């Protein structure tokens, strides 16, 4: 059984077939999905939780968990009202993580200092609610400034919590991966690890201990190489898992078992019953 540790199930691209898409994921061996609650901004943070509750307990569908957070581009909206809403969502039992949050210097979505302030505010809320965090970090091509600033913030405001988190859709090098492990994070890989030009990323993944990795889709984006250009969905997390299994010289079943165990350990969950 696999767990898709990061999928945007509230995307409008699933509006017509969300339940069927989840059914396909179950049939592919996906036993659980973490639905990411950022929406298009704080006004939609609750949508992932709503989806979890809508499909809770239905047969032949993955178990759903939710997160809530304010994406780096939306940190100008991280006012007292938005932060109070985030705090309330993190109090809900289905909401097991704060995120995705972090820094994005690749796009000009928000001033860097505003992103950092927004990140720190959310770290404080996540720490009080004892929720691990899901980190988005994207520097400009060829630069590491976003990573450098991220680690500065995490060292000052997160390490001491011992709560750890996930480096979502990891795209850094070995230095960033090893620093993530030192901070108690798991490193999550998405469909882009299957792309022909992603050999440096595969090299990093091959060096990581099995007990430090997760798999995800980041659906509806980043479909795996042989499906690139199509709408991604949680059932396709198998492609990423197979690539990681090959890199580590183990079976697909072994990588599934390991990444599922890692997810359950981080979020202190009872074992998910798969199909």
C-alpha positions in Angstrom: 0.0 0.0 0.0 1.1 3.5 -0.9 0.4 6.9 0.7 0.3 9.9 -1.6 1.7 12.4 0.9 0.8 15.6 -1.1 -2.2 16.1 -3.4 -4.4 19.1 -4.1 -7.7 17.3 -4.1 -9.7 20.5 -3.9 -8.5 21.5 -7.4 -11.2 22.5 -9.8 -9.7 20.0 -12.3 -11.3 17.2 -10.2 -14.7 18.9 -10.0 -16.3 16.4 -12.4 -14.8 13.2 -11.3 -13.3 13.5 -7.8 -14.8 10.4 -6.4 -13.9 8.3 -9.5 -10.4 9.6 -9.3 -10.1 8.5 -5.7 -11.5 5.1 -6.6 -8.8 4.7 -9.3 -6.2 5.6 -6.7 -7.6 2.9 -4.4 -7.5 0.4 -7.2 -3.8 1.3 -7.9 -2.9 0.5 -4.3 -3.1 3.9 -2.7 -4.5 3.5 0.8 -4.3 7.1 1.9 -3.9 10.6 0.6 -2.9 13.8 2.4 -5.1 16.6 0.9 -3.4 19.9 0.9 -5.4 22.8 2.3 -4.1 26.0 0.7 -6.7 26.6 -2.0 -6.2 29.8 -3.8 -5.6 31.6 -0.6 -6.7 31.7 3.1 -10.4 32.0 2.1 -10.2 28.4 0.8 -8.0 26.8 3.4 -10.9 24.7 4.7 -11.6 23.0 1.4 -9.2 20.0 1.9 -10.9 19.3 5.3 -14.3 19.5 3.7 -13.3 16.9 1.1 -11.9 14.6 3.8 -15.2 14.7 5.6 -17.2 14.3 2.4 -15.6 11.0 1.6 -14.9 9.7 5.1 -15.9 6.1 5.6 -16.8 5.4 2.0 -15.8 1.9 0.8 -13.1 1.3 -1.8 -11.6 4.8 -1.4 -8.3 5.9 0.2 -8.4 7.2 3.7 -8.0 11.0 3.5 -6.2 13.4 5.8 -5.9 17.2 5.4 -3.5 20.0 5.9 -4.0 23.7 6.2 -1.7 26.6 5.5 -0.9 29.8 3.7 1.2 29.4 0.6 4.2 31.7 0.1 2.5 33.7 -2.7 -0.5 34.4 -0.4 1.4 35.5 2.7 0.4 39.2 2.1 -3.1 37.8 3.1 -1.7 36.3 6.4 -3.5 38.8 8.6 -4.9 38.1 12.1 -8.2 36.8 10.7 -6.4 34.3 8.3 -4.0 33.2 11.0 -6.9 32.6 13.5 -8.6 30.5 10.8 -5.5 28.5 10.4 -5.2 27.9 14.1 -8.8 26.7 14.2 -8.3 24.3 11.3 -5.1 22.8 12.8 -7.2 22.0 15.9 -9.4 19.6 13.8 -8.4 16.0 14.2 -8.4 15.3 10.4 -5.9 18.2 9.8 -2.6 16.5 10.6 -0.2 19.1 9.1 0.4 22.8 8.6 1.2 23.5 4.9 2.3 23.8 2.4 4.2 26.8 3.7 7.6 28.1 3.0 9.5 30.3 0.6 9.3 30.7 -3.1 11.8 33.0 -4.8 11.3 31.5 -8.2 8.1 33.5 -8.8 7.4 37.1 -7.8 4.3 36.2 -5.8 5.2 38.1 -2.7 8.1 40.1 -1.3 10.7 37.9 0.3 10.5 39.5 3.7 6.7 39.2 3.7 7.1 35.5 2.9 9.5 35.0 5.8 7.2 36.8 8.3 4.3 34.8 7.1 6.2 31.6 7.5 7.3 32.4 11.0 3.8 33.3 12.0 2.6 29.9 10.8 5.4 28.0 12.5 4.3 29.5 15.8 0.7 28.3 15.3 1.8 24.9 14.1 4.1 24.5 17.1 1.3 25.4 19.5 -0.9 22.9 17.8 1.9 20.3 17.7 1.5 19.8 13.9 4.4 18.9 11.6 4.9 21.2 8.7 4.9 20.7 4.9 7.6 22.9 3.4 7.6 24.4 -0.1 11.0 25.8 -1.1 11.8 27.0 -4.6 14.8 29.3 -5.3 15.5 30.9 -8.6 17.3 28.6 -11.0 21.0 28.1 -10.1 20.6 29.9 -6.7 20.2 28.7 -3.1 19.0 31.9 -1.4 15.5 30.5 -0.7 17.0 27.4 0.9 19.5 29.4 2.9 16.8 31.7 4.2 14.5 28.8 4.9 17.1 26.9 7.0 17.8 30.1 8.9 14.1 30.4 9.8 13.8 26.7 10.7 16.9 26.8 12.9 15.6 29.7 14.8 11.9 28.9 15.0 11.3 25.2 14.4 14.2 22.9 15.3 13.5 23.2 19.1 9.9 21.9 18.6 11.1 18.5 17.6 8.0 18.1 15.4 9.8 17.8 12.1 7.9 17.8 8.8 8.1 17.2 5.1 10.3 18.8 2.4 7.6 18.6 -0.2 8.4 17.9 -3.9 12.1 18.1 -3.0 14.2 19.8 -5.7 17.4 20.7 -3.9 20.9 19.0 -3.8 22.6 16.8 -1.3 23.5 19.7 1.0 19.8 20.7 1.3 18.7 17.1 1.7 21.2 16.4 4.5 20.3 19.6 6.3 16.6 18.6 6.1 17.4 15.3 7.8 19.3 17.0 10.5 16.2 19.1 11.3 14.0 16.0 11.5 12.3 16.3 8.2 11.3 13.6 5.7 12.2 14.3 2.1 9.3 13.7 -0.4 9.7 13.0 -4.1 7.1 13.7 -6.8 6.6 12.7 -10.4 9.4 15.0 -11.6 11.9 12.5 -10.3 11.0 10.4 -13.4 11.8 13.1 -15.9 14.8 12.5 -18.2 16.6 15.6 -17.0 16.2 14.8 -13.3 19.3 12.7 -12.9 20.8 15.0 -10.2 17.6 14.6 -8.2 17.7 10.8 -8.6 21.3 10.9 -7.4 20.2 12.6 -4.2 17.3 10.2 -3.7 19.6 7.2 -4.1 21.8 8.5 -1.3 19.0 9.0 1.2 18.1 6.4 3.8 14.9 4.5 3.1 13.5 5.6 6.4 13.8 9.3 5.4 11.7 9.4 2.2 8.1 9.8 1.2 6.3 9.7 -2.1 3.7 12.2 -3.5 2.1 13.3 -6.7 1.5 17.1 -6.1 -1.5 16.3 -8.2 -3.0 17.7 -10.4 0.5 18.9 -11.4 3.8 17.1 -12.2 2.4 14.0 -13.9 5.2 11.3 -14.3 7.3 11.2 -17.4 5.2 8.7 -19.4 2.0 10.7 -18.6 3.5 14.2 -18.8 1.1 16.9 -19.9 -1.9 15.1 -18.5 -3.7 16.0 -15.3 -1.9 14.1 -12.5 -3.8 12.1 -9.9 -3.0 10.2 -6.7 -3.1 6.8 -8.4 0.0 7.7 -10.4 2.2 7.9 -7.3 3.1 4.4 -8.2 5.4 5.7 -10.9 7.4 7.7 -8.4 7.5 4.7 -6.0 8.8 2.4 -8.7 11.6 4.9 -9.6 12.7 5.1 -6.0 12.6 1.4 -5.7 14.9 1.0 -8.7 17.3 3.6 -7.2 17.5 1.7 -4.0 17.6 -1.8 -5.5 14.5 -3.0 -3.7 11.0 -4.0 -4.8 8.0 -1.7 -5.3 6.3 -3.4 -2.3 9.3 -2.7 -0.1 9.4 1.0 -1.0 5.6 1.2 -0.5 5.9 -0.4 3.0 8.8 1.9 4.0 7.3 5.2 2.8 4.0 4.3 4.4 5.7 3.5 7.7 7.6 6.8 7.5 4.4 8.8 7.0 2.6 7.1 9.9 5.6 7.7 12.2 5.9 11.4 11.4 2.2 12.0 11.9 1.8 9.6 14.8 -1.0 7.7 13.0 -2.3 4.2 13.4 -1.4 1.9 10.4 -3.7 2.6 7.4 -5.6 -0.4 6.2 -4.9 -0.8 2.5 -6.5 -2.9 -0.2 
